[in-house]
């Protein structure tokens, strides 16, 4: 079924897709699903390793002679707006990756195909339960888990040793180490923290007893200005202004670049960034494999020791409700949830979508740190409107202002007002 594309500039994700008339179909819908076609798969950023991409293309085309599969890489920045526009149009991609915090907006708006009748084939009870929840609406699965990963701290062993410092065991020590490393190494970020990186700010809020937002019935209340959250935000500002020389208005993409340039001592990033750091020098996105022996890793420590509450990053994968070839698109998604494909993700540092494949992460220090961090990982508020919060840019603007030395309490109150308006609209 074809739909008319709508301009979505002033609309929220849910409203825009609903007005565009998206309606979840069924994976058994044969309209346009027979015959051959080119299936378009949107993958975001460089997180999915090339080996997995090649496996998807070759396996799909082997299973479906005459059909082709094209991977179209999308940027994470601006993804919500781009998905909102393209999923509601007549030229929708067939399979799309969506961030786990964004999934609820699209599932509740009917942007994705109902996968409930193939859920068992995709993995059933073996699928990561938190990501199943994120991709479900009204008891039906619309976006399957794709991969997960908690943020770890990658560090340069030599810089830590030269400063006479040890791996921190508390959040306060982590911050003080970062400040000391920046002071001892001019031009180097003791803790790399670009201004727009709100993901890495959340642990400071959570570890100080704060929350992002709370729900009472149907009403949401943003809580960035609570005393507990303010304590965490002031710690964030200390890191941004005293431990980091990252751009105050920069974002968190491609953190391996400054790390490999030698201007980062500590880098908090998703577990799969190890692969980017150690990518061959002749790769399309080269890393610094010569630094492997100097690369250390640990789980971000909590305020009172142990692992901190960190943001549980990762993605869901879905078939567009507007796919002209839903059966072929669903077959492609099934390949992406297969043991072989998910094993490729696991050995590259991405937590597989299936619990039974956790061992593919290995037994090295990265795997141990992933297990420790994932045990305490948290998600953003489970509101269908949360994607609208992300798309608004309010969080990025807020943390840029903090990085620039703004008044934390005043900025937090203003942010709460903005987020309340979005979540309760």
TORLUMDO-890819 format. One line per field, with one value per residue (C-alpha): residue number from 1; residue in three letters; x, y, z. Coordinates in Angstrom, 2 decimals. Example, Ala and Ser with C-alpha at 12.3 -4.5 7.8 and 13.67 -1.06 7.14 Angstrom:
BEGIN
nr: (1/2)
rest: (ala/ser)
u: (12.30/13.67)
v: (-4.50/-1.06)
w: (7.80/7.14)
***
This chain:
BEGIN
nr: (1/2/3/4/5/6/7/8/9/10/11/12/13/14/15/16/17/18/19/20/21/22/23/24/25/26/27/28/29/30/31/32/33/34/35/36/37/38/39/40/41/42/43/44/45/46/47/48/49/50/51/52/53/54/55/56/57/58/59/60/61/62/63/64/65/66/67/68/69/70/71/72/73/74/75/76/77/78/79/80/81/82/83/84/85/86/87/88/89/90/91/92/93/94/95/96/97/98/99/100/101/102/103/104/105/106/107/108/109/110/111/112/113/114/115/116/117/118/119/120/121/122/123/124/125/126/127/128/129/130/131/132/133/134/135/136/137/138/139/140/141/142/143/144/145/146/147/148/149/150/151/152/153/154/155/156/157/158/159/160/161/162/163/164/165/166/167/168/169/170/171/172/173/174/175/176/177/178/179/180/181/182/183/184/185/186/187/188/189/190/191/192/193/194/195/196/197/198/199/200/201/202/203/204/205/206/207/208/209/210/211/212/213/214/215/216/217/218/219/220/221/222/223/224/225/226/227/228/229/230/231/232/233/234/235/236/237/238/239/240/241/242/243/244/245/246/247/248/249/250/251/252/253/254/255/256/257/258/259/260/261/262/263/264/265/266/267/268/269/270/271/272/273/274/275/276/277/278/279/280/281/282/283/284/285/286/287/288/289/290/291/292/293/294/295/296/297/298/299/300/301/302/303/304/305/306/307/308/309/310/311/312/313/314/315/316/317/318/319/320/321/322/323/324/325/326/327/328/329/330/331/332/333/334/335/336/337/338/339/340/341/342/343/344/345/346/347/348/349/350/351/352/353/354/355/356/357/358/359/360/361/362/363/364/365/366/367/368/369/370/371/372/373/374/375/376/377/378/379/380/381/382/383/384/385/386/387/388/389/390/391/392/393/394/395/396/397/398/399/400/401/402/403/404/405/406/407/408/409/410/411/412/413/414/415/416/417/418/419/420/421/422/423/424/425)
rest: (unk/unk/unk/unk/unk/unk/unk/unk/unk/unk/unk/unk/unk/unk/unk/unk/unk/unk/unk/unk/unk/unk/unk/unk/unk/unk/unk/unk/unk/unk/unk/unk/unk/unk/unk/unk/unk/unk/unk/unk/unk/unk/unk/unk/unk/unk/unk/unk/unk/unk/unk/unk/unk/unk/unk/unk/unk/unk/unk/unk/unk/unk/unk/unk/unk/unk/unk/unk/unk/unk/unk/unk/unk/unk/unk/unk/unk/unk/unk/unk/unk/unk/unk/unk/unk/unk/unk/unk/unk/unk/unk/unk/unk/unk/unk/unk/unk/unk/unk/unk/unk/unk/unk/unk/unk/unk/unk/unk/unk/unk/unk/unk/unk/unk/unk/unk/unk/unk/unk/unk/unk/unk/unk/unk/unk/unk/unk/unk/unk/unk/unk/unk/unk/unk/unk/unk/unk/unk/unk/unk/unk/unk/unk/unk/unk/unk/unk/unk/unk/unk/unk/unk/unk/unk/unk/unk/unk/unk/unk/unk/unk/unk/unk/unk/unk/unk/unk/unk/unk/unk/unk/unk/unk/unk/unk/unk/unk/unk/unk/unk/unk/unk/unk/unk/unk/unk/unk/unk/unk/unk/unk/unk/unk/unk/unk/unk/unk/unk/unk/unk/unk/unk/unk/unk/unk/unk/unk/unk/unk/unk/unk/unk/unk/unk/unk/unk/unk/unk/unk/unk/unk/unk/unk/unk/unk/unk/unk/unk/unk/unk/unk/unk/unk/unk/unk/unk/unk/unk/unk/unk/unk/unk/unk/unk/unk/unk/unk/unk/unk/unk/unk/unk/unk/unk/unk/unk/unk/unk/unk/unk/unk/unk/unk/unk/unk/unk/unk/unk/unk/unk/unk/unk/unk/unk/unk/unk/unk/unk/unk/unk/unk/unk/unk/unk/unk/unk/unk/unk/unk/unk/unk/unk/unk/unk/unk/unk/unk/unk/unk/unk/unk/unk/unk/unk/unk/unk/unk/unk/unk/unk/unk/unk/unk/unk/unk/unk/unk/unk/unk/unk/unk/unk/unk/unk/unk/unk/unk/unk/unk/unk/unk/unk/unk/unk/unk/unk/unk/unk/unk/unk/unk/unk/unk/unk/unk/unk/unk/unk/unk/unk/unk/unk/unk/unk/unk/unk/unk/unk/unk/unk/unk/unk/unk/unk/unk/unk/unk/unk/unk/unk/unk/unk/unk/unk/unk/unk/unk/unk/unk/unk/unk/unk/unk/unk/unk/unk/unk/unk/unk/unk/unk/unk/unk/unk/unk/unk/unk/unk/unk/unk/unk/unk/unk/unk/unk/unk/unk/unk/unk/unk/unk/unk/unk/unk/unk/unk/unk/unk/unk/unk/unk/unk/unk/unk/unk)
u: (0.00/1.45/1.19/1.58/4.73/4.11/6.29/7.18/9.07/6.74/5.31/6.35/7.33/4.15/1.85/3.66/3.56/-0.03/-1.14/0.76/-1.50/1.12/-0.57/1.20/0.70/1.54/4.64/2.33/1.07/1.91/1.20/4.33/6.12/6.34/8.90/12.27/13.28/16.09/15.66/16.99/18.40/19.20/22.03/23.22/26.79/29.70/28.72/27.72/31.04/31.78/31.89/28.27/27.21/28.87/27.24/23.79/24.12/25.60/23.20/20.11/21.06/21.93/18.55/16.67/18.11/17.35/16.83/19.46/20.03/21.47/22.76/22.34/24.34/22.63/24.04/22.77/22.58/19.16/18.01/14.61/13.57/14.84/13.02/9.84/9.89/10.96/8.91/5.73/6.57/6.06/9.77/10.30/13.34/12.42/14.41/15.56/17.76/16.47/18.01/16.43/15.38/13.65/11.80/8.71/7.79/7.77/6.12/3.27/2.74/2.35/5.51/6.69/5.36/3.95/6.55/4.59/3.95/7.68/8.89/9.69/11.71/13.62/14.60/11.53/12.43/16.13/15.85/17.07/13.94/14.58/14.92/11.83/9.96/11.38/10.24/6.76/3.41/0.05/1.59/2.92/6.52/7.23/11.00/13.22/16.39/19.45/22.37/23.11/26.11/26.95/29.49/32.98/36.01/38.91/42.18/45.85/47.87/51.02/49.37/47.83/51.12/53.18/50.87/51.26/47.55/45.67/42.40/39.70/37.33/34.80/33.23/34.88/38.29/37.55/36.79/39.86/42.04/40.68/41.40/44.94/45.64/44.48/46.69/49.72/49.22/48.34/46.11/44.95/41.49/41.87/38.26/37.02/33.62/32.27/29.46/26.57/27.26/24.24/24.57/27.72/26.18/23.41/25.57/26.54/22.86/21.92/24.90/23.98/20.45/18.76/16.48/15.73/11.95/9.32/5.81/2.62/-0.31/-0.27/1.76/5.54/7.74/11.27/13.64/16.93/16.51/16.08/18.82/20.20/20.33/21.94/24.72/25.41/25.22/27.75/30.09/29.50/30.40/33.59/34.65/33.70/35.52/38.53/39.20/38.16/39.50/36.95/34.89/32.32/29.75/31.00/29.20/30.18/30.53/33.80/35.55/38.31/39.67/40.86/41.78/44.09/45.44/46.84/44.74/42.58/43.54/40.09/37.21/33.76/32.16/30.06/31.86/32.00/34.25/37.17/36.82/36.99/40.08/41.90/40.68/43.50/45.37/44.22/40.52/37.91/37.74/41.28/42.08/45.38/46.08/49.60/48.02/46.52/49.08/48.57/44.76/43.11/39.43/37.26/33.61/32.81/32.90/29.93/29.76/30.22/32.28/31.23/29.92/28.04/24.58/25.36/23.13/22.24/22.94/21.97/19.44/16.29/15.66/12.30/10.50/8.80/5.01/5.35/7.78/6.71/8.17/7.34/8.08/11.55/12.21/11.23/13.55/16.39/15.56/15.56/19.11/20.14/18.78/20.39/23.03/25.71/25.07/24.70/27.93/29.75/28.38/29.43/33.05/33.21/32.17/28.43/26.21/24.14/20.37/20.20/21.03/22.45/25.17/26.68/29.75/30.66/31.93/34.92/36.70/39.10/39.03/36.59/34.11/34.47/33.93/30.87/29.34/30.02/28.66/25.63/24.53/23.88/22.80/19.64/17.35/15.80/12.12/9.73/7.61/6.60/7.40/11.02/12.18/10.66/12.79/15.91/14.89/14.23/17.92/17.04/19.42/22.32/21.78/21.56/24.85/26.63/25.58/26.89/30.19/30.42/30.15/26.46/24.49/23.55/20.45/18.90/19.63/18.15/14.90/14.51/15.22/12.60/10.01/10.86/10.84/7.57/5.96/7.14/6.36/2.88/1.82)
v: (0.00/3.37/6.45/10.17/11.79/14.55/17.42/16.78/19.87/20.99/17.59/15.08/11.60/9.93/12.61/12.85/9.13/8.81/11.62/10.00/7.02/4.39/1.21/-1.91/-4.82/-8.49/-10.33/-12.67/-9.85/-10.87/-7.52/-6.83/-9.59/-12.10/-12.21/-10.48/-7.10/-4.99/-4.89/-1.69/-2.01/1.11/0.61/3.46/4.62/2.21/0.03/-2.99/-4.57/-5.10/-8.87/-8.85/-6.60/-8.92/-11.96/-10.36/-9.47/-12.80/-14.95/-13.05/-13.09/-16.80/-17.57/-15.36/-15.77/-12.74/-10.44/-8.10/-6.44/-2.95/-1.55/2.21/3.65/6.45/8.93/8.76/12.55/13.61/9.98/10.46/13.18/11.19/8.03/9.98/11.39/8.26/5.65/7.62/8.02/6.02/5.21/3.74/1.57/-2.05/-2.80/-0.11/0.07/2.33/3.24/1.43/4.77/5.74/2.49/3.24/6.29/4.37/1.20/3.15/5.11/2.00/2.64/-0.97/-4.37/-6.64/-9.37/-11.30/-14.30/-14.77/-13.86/-17.49/-17.90/-14.73/-16.08/-16.08/-16.12/-16.04/-12.40/-9.64/-8.90/-5.16/-4.67/-6.79/-4.45/-1.39/-2.75/-3.84/-2.05/-3.35/-6.75/-7.17/-7.13/-4.57/-4.01/-6.95/-6.58/-6.06/-5.62/-4.10/-2.68/-0.75/2.06/1.18/3.34/2.81/4.29/4.72/2.63/4.67/8.00/6.60/5.04/8.16/10.23/7.75/6.93/3.65/2.44/4.26/2.40/5.23/7.88/10.68/9.09/8.73/12.47/13.47/11.20/12.91/16.37/15.33/13.75/16.86/19.06/16.80/16.52/19.89/19.46/16.02/15.20/13.42/12.37/12.96/14.65/16.69/19.06/17.32/13.90/13.52/9.71/9.88/12.47/10.15/8.00/11.08/11.86/8.28/7.73/10.83/9.53/11.53/10.49/11.81/11.82/10.12/9.00/9.34/7.84/9.39/12.40/12.67/15.00/15.84/15.82/17.31/20.11/17.84/18.26/14.81/15.46/18.86/17.20/14.89/17.71/19.78/16.81/16.66/20.33/19.76/17.06/19.11/22.24/20.80/17.34/17.62/19.62/18.11/20.65/22.25/21.99/18.65/15.31/11.79/10.30/8.65/8.92/6.61/9.50/11.71/8.60/7.44/10.96/10.72/13.49/11.31/9.55/8.16/7.56/6.43/4.80/1.78/-1.55/-1.96/1.11/-1.21/-2.52/1.02/1.83/-1.28/-1.20/-1.79/1.28/0.62/0.24/2.67/4.06/3.40/2.96/2.61/-1.13/-0.30/0.83/-2.57/-3.33/0.14/-0.07/-0.69/-0.94/-0.87/-0.43/3.12/2.97/3.98/6.65/4.08/1.58/-1.25/-0.55/2.68/2.84/3.52/4.02/0.73/1.59/-0.53/-0.90/-2.60/-3.73/-3.55/-3.95/-0.82/-1.02/0.63/-1.93/-2.95/-6.41/-7.37/-11.08/-10.52/-7.80/-10.13/-12.80/-10.27/-9.44/-13.15/-13.43/-10.53/-12.42/-15.73/-17.28/-16.89/-13.18/-12.42/-14.31/-11.92/-9.02/-10.70/-11.30/-7.64/-6.42/-5.89/-7.74/-10.15/-9.95/-13.51/-14.29/-17.70/-16.05/-13.96/-16.22/-14.95/-11.78/-13.81/-13.95/-11.01/-7.85/-6.18/-9.04/-8.90/-5.14/-5.50/-8.04/-5.78/-2.64/-4.35/-5.65/-2.06/-0.50/1.63/2.93/6.31/6.94/4.45/7.11/7.01/10.73/10.25/10.13/13.59/14.78/13.45/14.90/18.34/18.88/20.10/17.66/18.48/22.23/21.83/20.01/22.34/25.19/23.28/22.65/26.37/27.09/28.03/28.08/24.44/25.05/27.65/25.55/22.43/24.19/25.43/21.95/20.39/22.82/21.89/18.14/18.28/20.04/17.35/14.26/15.48/17.00)
w: (0.00/-1.02/1.13/0.53/1.88/4.42/5.47/9.10/10.07/12.83/13.75/16.38/15.22/16.38/15.01/11.69/11.02/12.16/9.86/7.01/7.42/8.29/9.42/10.61/8.28/8.68/7.62/5.76/3.53/-0.03/-1.68/-3.69/-1.79/-4.66/-7.43/-7.35/-6.05/-4.64/-0.87/0.70/4.22/6.25/8.73/10.92/11.30/11.12/14.08/11.95/10.86/7.18/7.64/8.80/5.91/3.40/5.02/4.82/1.13/0.02/2.07/0.98/-2.70/-2.51/-0.91/-3.40/-6.91/-9.05/-6.07/-4.66/-1.32/-1.00/2.30/2.60/5.50/7.41/9.92/13.49/13.55/12.26/11.93/13.58/11.15/8.16/9.25/9.91/6.38/4.51/6.37/5.61/1.92/-1.24/-1.53/1.92/2.66/3.37/6.54/8.98/12.05/14.80/18.14/21.07/22.60/19.35/18.72/20.82/18.76/15.50/16.80/18.41/15.17/13.01/11.00/11.20/10.13/12.84/13.42/16.03/13.79/13.13/16.62/17.49/14.29/15.15/18.57/20.79/24.48/23.57/22.42/24.76/26.84/27.31/23.57/22.88/25.22/23.46/20.08/21.15/21.22/22.48/23.10/19.55/18.33/15.62/15.97/16.89/18.98/16.76/19.16/22.55/24.29/27.38/27.47/28.65/29.37/26.97/28.18/27.30/29.74/29.29/30.10/33.26/34.37/33.55/35.77/38.64/38.54/38.83/37.32/39.32/41.60/42.16/39.96/41.96/41.39/37.68/37.49/39.52/37.35/34.25/35.60/36.61/33.21/31.37/33.56/33.04/29.27/27.67/24.65/25.79/27.13/30.44/29.75/26.22/26.52/23.56/24.48/22.72/24.24/26.52/26.57/28.66/30.98/32.17/34.51/36.52/37.06/37.94/40.23/42.24/42.73/39.98/37.15/33.67/34.01/36.16/35.29/37.33/35.46/31.99/33.13/32.75/34.78/33.64/36.62/35.42/37.99/41.03/43.69/42.89/39.15/39.71/41.72/38.79/36.25/38.18/38.02/34.26/33.99/35.96/33.49/30.44/31.60/33.48/32.05/28.40/25.48/23.08/21.08/23.38/20.57/19.20/19.15/20.12/16.61/15.51/18.91/17.66/15.58/18.48/20.47/17.68/17.20/20.73/22.28/24.55/27.78/28.75/26.34/27.48/24.44/23.40/23.62/19.85/19.54/20.34/16.79/15.42/17.50/16.33/12.71/10.17/9.03/5.45/6.35/5.01/8.54/9.82/13.48/15.31/15.64/16.80/20.09/20.95/23.68/25.12/25.11/28.47/29.33/32.45/33.37/34.47/38.29/40.39/43.07/45.81/43.82/41.56/38.08/37.43/35.91/32.25/29.25/27.53/23.93/20.99/18.22/17.07/13.50/11.72/8.40/7.14/7.00/3.59/2.19/-1.31/-0.66/2.94/2.56/1.12/3.67/6.51/5.10/5.22/8.84/9.72/8.34/10.59/13.62/12.60/14.83/12.15/11.63/15.34/16.06/13.73/15.77/19.03/18.05/17.02/20.49/19.96/22.44/20.30/20.18/21.52/25.15/24.18/22.07/24.88/24.86/21.38/23.07/24.25/27.59/27.37/29.50/27.11/27.46/31.26/31.26/29.02/31.40/34.41/32.71/31.16/34.55/35.69/32.38/32.22/29.48/28.79/29.75/28.15/26.49/22.80/22.81/23.91/20.28/19.89/22.81/21.08/17.71/19.21/19.98/23.48/25.18/22.89/23.31/27.08/27.44/25.02/27.30/30.32/28.51/27.84/31.57/31.83/35.07/35.65/37.79/35.48/32.40/34.03/34.94/31.39/30.01/32.28/30.94/27.35/27.98/29.97/27.02/24.58/26.68/27.65/24.34)
***
